[in-house]
Amino acid sequence: MSELNEKSPRWYEGITRYQWLVLAIASAGWIFDVYEGQIFNITRGQMLEEILGESGDQLDVKKYGDMFLGIFLLGGTFGGLLFGSLADRYGRRPIMVVTILMYSLFSGLTFFATSLWQVAALRFFVAMGVGGEWAVAAALVAEVFPTRARAQASGIFHASSILGTWMAALAGWAVAAQWRYAYLFGVLPALLILWVRASVKEPEQWQNRKAATGGKQLGSFKDLLFNARWNKNAFLGMLLAAVGLGTFWSVTVAGQDLAKEMLLSAGVDNATAASKAKLAYGLIQTAGGGVGLLSFGPLSAWLGRRRTFMILHLLAFVIVPITCFVPTNYPMLIAILPVFGFFTLAMHAGYAIYFPELFPTHLRATGTSFCFNGGRLIAVPVLFFSGWLKSLPNVRFEYAVTGLGCLFLLGFCLMFLLPETKGQDLPD
């Protein structure tokens, strides 16, 4: 047994201080990324009720809420594609600085929003920074960690998003109807810029590639999309991410609405129901989601990337109708929400692990961003359709969510067409 342990060290053995530092910085940026996205989901009820005033009702709040989530996905797509390409061309560190500054600034400006168009514009620009930062950070972690530790480190990086959701839930709960202060808090990640500039170095792989090519073809969308070696991975990866992102914003976040409707049907007043639903989704359901995210790395190191994706998509498809129709009271719903969060969220950690493994150094951030943020673009119609479907007065909310959950079957099927990357070095 001791000889076996010597041949197969634990993944974290031998990891250097700098590698841990990169993981910490990338995770901190992603935590605030997620905060910026989730704070709207947590506070959108109060925000839209105030901005719409007497001209809107609860159906309008749901409709505009999902439409603004669609706008957020559009912004993330544009920013992710732009900044991913720039990160391959000019380096990981300077683009990480720009993206963090961008989402911090426009989040803070949301404090002053007074109209629907202002909210839409600000959410678009926040999303540009969020989409760009994730792609750069995911590529950086994959390049810094050794092959044997890459899945676990990248899984931890993406799983740190749970802390961002918890921060948003606590901020939304703390400010209650004073939603503007939750966005003002979003300025704080700008302080990360000092840490990034002082600590992060460009990965050796990227430096060698730039020196060897003189900077040519770095971040080239032409090379990504018209080179048969990479374009299949790019387009299929984009569809895979679209399934996860579309179902996240239309199905996973519905846990908050399911909790609120259950409380209202039990006779709880609207304000109390909204407050309890925030915590049910933001803390309880998200705790299960966090365990799911942390589980993807070890599972994919054991079973392989493809098999892990396939199993989780099937289980997500099954858990959605169970969550919608089995609970008959609030305690039952609270008991099942962590399981719902686990299976509908776990595959998201796989994107940070899997996408950087599909592309070479000179296209890694570009390809990773194209998959994840291109997936946002394809998910936009899902969000608009979700908003329309959930606003129909003759369609029960539970049936709408269950129907949207059928998208998980598409994710299962896509994995038959994508390669296995377990145990392989990053392509150069």
Secondary structure as the mmCIF struct_conf table of DSSP 4:
data_model
#
loop_
_struct_conf.conf_type_id
_struct_conf.id
_struct_conf.beg_label_comp_id
_struct_conf.beg_label_asym_id
_struct_conf.beg_label_seq_id
_struct_conf.end_label_comp_id
_struct_conf.end_label_asym_id
_struct_conf.end_label_seq_id
HELX_RH_AL_P HELX_RH_AL_P1 SER A 2 LYS A 7
BEND BEND1 SER A 8 SER A 8
TURN_TY1_P TURN_TY1_P1 TRP A 11 GLY A 14
HELX_RH_AL_P HELX_RH_AL_P2 ARG A 17 LEU A 52
HELX_RH_3T_P HELX_RH_3T_P1 GLY A 53 SER A 55
HELX_RH_AL_P HELX_RH_AL_P3 GLN A 58 TYR A 90
HELX_RH_AL_P HELX_RH_AL_P4 ARG A 92 LEU A 109
HELX_RH_3T_P HELX_RH_3T_P2 THR A 110 PHE A 112
BEND BEND2 SER A 115 SER A 115
HELX_RH_AL_P HELX_RH_AL_P5 LEU A 116 VAL A 144
BEND BEND3 PHE A 145 PHE A 145
HELX_RH_AL_P HELX_RH_AL_P6 THR A 147 ALA A 159
TURN_TY1_P TURN_TY1_P2 SER A 160 SER A 160
HELX_RH_AL_P HELX_RH_AL_P7 SER A 161 VAL A 175
TURN_TY1_P TURN_TY1_P3 ALA A 176 ALA A 177
TURN_TY1_P TURN_TY1_P4 TRP A 179 TRP A 179
HELX_RH_AL_P HELX_RH_AL_P8 ARG A 180 LEU A 184
HELX_RH_3T_P HELX_RH_3T_P3 PHE A 185 LEU A 191
HELX_RH_AL_P HELX_RH_AL_P9 LEU A 192 SER A 199
HELX_RH_AL_P HELX_RH_AL_P10 GLU A 204 THR A 213
TURN_TY1_P TURN_TY1_P5 GLY A 214 GLY A 219
HELX_RH_AL_P HELX_RH_AL_P11 PHE A 221 PHE A 226
HELX_RH_AL_P HELX_RH_AL_P12 ALA A 228 THR A 247
HELX_RH_PI_P HELX_RH_PI_P1 PHE A 248 THR A 252
TURN_TY1_P TURN_TY1_P6 VAL A 253 VAL A 253
HELX_RH_AL_P HELX_RH_AL_P13 ALA A 254 SER A 265
TURN_TY1_P TURN_TY1_P7 ALA A 266 GLY A 267
HELX_RH_AL_P HELX_RH_AL_P14 ASN A 270 LEU A 279
HELX_RH_PI_P HELX_RH_PI_P2 ALA A 280 GLN A 285
HELX_RH_AL_P HELX_RH_AL_P15 THR A 286 LEU A 303
HELX_RH_AL_P HELX_RH_AL_P16 ARG A 305 PHE A 325
BEND BEND4 VAL A 326 VAL A 326
BEND BEND5 ASN A 329 ASN A 329
HELX_RH_AL_P HELX_RH_AL_P17 TYR A 330 LEU A 345
TURN_TY1_P TURN_TY1_P8 ALA A 346 ALA A 346
HELX_RH_AL_P HELX_RH_AL_P18 MET A 347 TYR A 354
HELX_RH_3T_P HELX_RH_3T_P4 PHE A 355 LEU A 358
BEND BEND6 PHE A 359 PHE A 359
HELX_RH_3T_P HELX_RH_3T_P5 THR A 361 LEU A 363
HELX_RH_AL_P HELX_RH_AL_P19 ARG A 364 SER A 391
TURN_TY1_P TURN_TY1_P9 PRO A 393 ASN A 394
BEND BEND7 VAL A 395 VAL A 395
HELX_RH_AL_P HELX_RH_AL_P20 PHE A 397 LEU A 404
TURN_TY1_P TURN_TY1_P10 GLY A 405 CYS A 406
HELX_RH_AL_P HELX_RH_AL_P21 LEU A 407 LEU A 414
TURN_TY1_P TURN_TY1_P11 MET A 415 LEU A 417
BEND BEND8 LEU A 418 LEU A 418
HELX_LH_PP_P HELX_LH_PP_P1 PRO A 419 GLU A 420
TURN_TY1_P TURN_TY1_P12 LYS A 422 GLY A 423
HELX_LH_PP_P HELX_LH_PP_P2 GLN A 424 PRO A 427
#
